[in-house]
Amino acid sequence: MVLLTNEEFLSQLTLLAQSARKESSFTVTIKRYDGHDRPKPREGKPPLPMPAEYSCLIRARSGAKKLSTVVKRDEVAKFMESYSKVLKSSMDGLKKVKKVKNKAKAAQG
C-alpha cells in the first residue's frame, strides 16, 4: 500500500475514480489512526504509548491498486472539503433508483 501526502492522494483518487468509471468500482475507507503500525504486545510486555492526538487513516482501493494517506487532526476540515469535491465530480454517472409506489411490493423485497 502506498502512503501518499494529502494532495497526492486526492489527485490519485481522481485518476482512480476515472479509471473505475470505465471498468470497475472503487472503495474508500476512513478510520481513526493512532500512529501504531505494530500489533498490541503480548501479556507481560509494556503496552504501546497512547498518542497525544489521533489522526485519520484514509484508504482507497480499486482492483489491485491501493492508496492511503494520514490526515492530521487540524487538517481534517480542509481535506474533507477537497475530498467531497473529488467525490462529487466523479459521481455524475450514477443511475437514479426508482421508488416502489405500491406498499405490498415494497414489503416483498
ABEGO torsion letter per residue (X at the ends): XBBBBAAAAAAAAAAAAAAAAAABBBBBBBBBBAGBABBBBBBGBBBBBBBABBBBBBBBBBEABBBBBBBBAAAAAAAAAAAAAAAAAAAAABBBBBBBABAAAAAAX
